[in-house]
Amino acid sequence: MRRIISFLSAAITAFSLAASSQVDMQHEEELPISEGSVSDNILIAYFSWAENAVLPEGDGEADAVSSPSVRVPGNVQQPAGWIQEETGGDLFSIRVTEPYPSDWDACLERANEERGSNARPELQENIRDPERYDTVFLGYPNWWYGVPMPLLSFLDQNDFSGKNVYLFCSHGTGGLANSVDLITEAVPDAIISDNIFDCCEEDAPSSEDDVKSWVNELGFFIASANQNEQEEVSMRISVTDGENKVEYELNNSGAARTLYEMLPLTVGVEDFSTNEKTFYPPKELPCEDTPLAGTDAEGGTLAYYEPWGDVVMFYAGYNGNSSLYELGHAVSGTDSISSLSGTITIEAVE
Ligand SMILES: Cc1cc2nc3c(=O)[nH]c(=O)nc-3n(C[C@H](O)[C@H](O)[C@H](O)COP(=O)(O)O)c2cc1C
């Protein structure tokens, strides 16, 4: 409450413009629902104070009443994670190089200055390959009746023309206020849906079901639907160079499912060290829910080495590490792995 009162009193003096709290919907039409969207094409980018502040002692898990300061996880950070779970998209936290104060009044003041000068605070990093996304979930808190200026820095750095943009916002008593207008102005050629998710700061932590229902309503439910389907389906693949053949049973991880969806593949196989044959799939595999490969004394493990993006077929023992993820295990032809050479074909076994 102290926060709201403090914010309101500051707002009255600094924002005599009394910006309208009504959203000017410039995109009245419903977007086409992209049922069957591929998770590779979805970006979830968001800004949250908690990830842009010098956190106080105890990582910001301070009592909100005694210390009205930033807390983790942020009210926008949490929904962003739930959207990621439901869509399988790529999560990106927009972070400034110069963090905001964790003190409420000091943060308000800096945010107000930045808004007044139409600043574009410097960001730590940008997304890789923005062109690969066709859908962008964009999350932000209402700051001073609008958006945190780093959100505009992010939009300035990326061309979202023609991309479907879905907004989600958390706020105090002010609702969406001018935020949608500001975003529309920043990316005039993006297709911004008028189906926006917004929730009050106190409701944010318990809004998981609402967030996921919203995502489903928009037509994105592939990640969870696929997971349920795949739980019952065995994913077996064969790898052959024409003479030698090995079959693997894949696990149900996101990385294994993604590899399976790419099949059939024809690629070169390479030797590495004294116990590995490797090949490079055409795209990176997502490892968030994929188990680490552990250690295998005998070989037969199919793994993914995330830093290099190659799939590894072990034919002898190895020691696992924190970047090596398990995709599955050989069920036949383990002895042939070491003989694989040249071009291999990888196919699903029906
Ligand atoms: C600098 C600053 C300005 C804010 N301005 C507003 C505002 O104008 N209207 C409003 O309703 N809430 C405002 N809030 C409250 C936040 O929108 C709200 O707490 C939100 O849930 C924070 O999300 P986060 O935890 O992910 O940063 C402001 C918060 C901060 C820190």
The ligand as a Tripos MOL2 file, in Angstrom:
@<TRIPOS>MOLECULE
LIG
   31    33     1     0     0
SMALL
NO_CHARGES

@<TRIPOS>ATOM
      1 C1          9.4230    2.8410  -11.6520 C.3       1 LIG1
      2 C2          8.0400    2.2830  -11.4900 C.ar      1 LIG1
      3 C3          6.9450    2.9360  -12.0350 C.ar      1 LIG1
      4 C4          5.6680    2.4040  -11.9280 C.ar      1 LIG1
      5 N1          4.6140    3.0420  -12.4910 N.ar      1 LIG1
      6 C5          3.3680    2.5070  -12.4230 C.ar      1 LIG1
      7 C6          2.2430    3.1540  -13.0150 C.ar      1 LIG1
      8 O1          2.3570    4.1980  -13.6420 O.2       1 LIG1
      9 N2          1.0510    2.5660  -12.8950 N.ar      1 LIG1
     10 C7          0.8670    1.3890  -12.2430 C.ar      1 LIG1
     11 O2         -0.2420    0.8810  -12.1920 O.2       1 LIG1
     12 N3          1.9230    0.7350  -11.6730 N.ar      1 LIG1
     13 C8          3.1590    1.2730  -11.7490 C.ar      1 LIG1
     14 N4          4.2160    0.6120  -11.1840 N.ar      1 LIG1
     15 C9          4.0050   -0.6990  -10.5250 C.3       1 LIG1
     16 C10         4.4130   -1.8810  -11.4260 C.3       1 LIG1
     17 O3          3.8090   -1.7900  -12.7060 O.3       1 LIG1
     18 C11         3.9710   -3.1970  -10.8140 C.3       1 LIG1
     19 O4          4.4930   -3.2950   -9.5170 O.3       1 LIG1
     20 C12         4.4040   -4.4220  -11.6080 C.3       1 LIG1
     21 O5          3.6630   -5.5310  -11.1390 O.3       1 LIG1
     22 C13         5.8870   -4.6930  -11.5060 C.3       1 LIG1
     23 O6          6.2970   -5.7960  -12.2790 O.3       1 LIG1
     24 P1          7.7950   -6.3780  -12.1150 P.3       1 LIG1
     25 O7          7.8450   -6.9230  -10.7200 O.co2     1 LIG1
     26 O8          7.9310   -7.4800  -13.0990 O.co2     1 LIG1
     27 O9          8.7410   -5.2900  -12.3800 O.co2     1 LIG1
     28 C14         5.4880    1.1630  -11.2540 C.ar      1 LIG1
     29 C15         6.5910    0.5080  -10.7100 C.ar      1 LIG1
     30 C16         7.8640    1.0570  -10.8160 C.ar      1 LIG1
     31 C17         9.0420    0.3530  -10.2090 C.3       1 LIG1
@<TRIPOS>BOND
     1     1     2 1
     2     2     3 ar
     3     2    30 ar
     4     3     4 ar
     5     4     5 ar
     6     4    28 ar
     7     5     6 ar
     8     6     7 ar
     9     6    13 1
    10     7     8 2
    11     7     9 ar
    12     9    10 ar
    13    10    11 2
    14    10    12 ar
    15    12    13 ar
    16    13    14 ar
    17    14    15 1
    18    14    28 ar
    19    15    16 1
    20    16    17 1
    21    16    18 1
    22    18    19 1
    23    18    20 1
    24    20    21 1
    25    20    22 1
    26    22    23 1
    27    23    24 1
    28    24    25 2
    29    24    26 1
    30    24    27 1
    31    28    29 ar
    32    29    30 ar
    33    30    31 1
@<TRIPOS>SUBSTRUCTURE
     1 LIG1         1 GROUP 0 **** ****
